[in-house]
Amino acid sequence: MKQQPNPTVEQKTEMFRICASLTNMFISIHLIRVDERSGDLIIVAGEEIQAAINKQGEVDYSD
């Protein structure tokens, strides 16, 4: 079994901020995963929310 890459400190910090904001708005978080190809941390939540956090902690929201 291939080991999942570890998120950076910047990714973890941004993930916590985003997840706290989502749960404060009662939005369900469906998936949190590190993309093996890019190293981005992916968050899928609610009906249409998807966020990708790169290794530097920069967030890209897409729908």
N, C-alpha and C positions, 0 to 999 in steps of 0.2 A: 504494500500500500504506500503510495506516494505521500510524503509529508506536506501539509499545507504551509505555505509561507507565512511568517509572522508579520503582523502589521507594525508599522513604525509608531513611535511615541506620538508624532504629529497626527497620524491617522486615528490612533486611539482617542486622543483628546477631542478631535473634531467629531468622531463617531459618538462620543459621550454627549457632546453638546447637541448634536442633531437628534439623537434618541431621546434625550431629556425633553427637548422641545416638542417632539412628536407625541410622546406620552402625556405631556402636559395638556395637549390638545385632544387627548383620547383617540389618537390615531394608532392603529395596530401596526406593529413592525413584523413583517413576514419573513425576512431573510437578511442576514448579515454574513458576508463571505468575502474572502480575499481572492481576486481574480488571479489565477496562476500565471496567465500570460503577461498581464500588464503590471501586476502587483497592486492594483487599485483595490481599495476596500469598497464593496458594494453594499448599499442598503436599499431594500425594497419595502415600502410601507404603504398603508392605505390602499385606495383604489388605483392611483396613478403615479405615486411618488417613487422616484428612483434617484439615488445620489451615488456618485462615484467620488471617492476621496483618494487623490494620488499620494505618493510617498512623502511629498512635502506638506500635506495637509490641506491642499487646495481642493475645493468642492465643486463638482459639476453636476447640476441638477438637470435631469432630462425627463421627458414624459413619453 
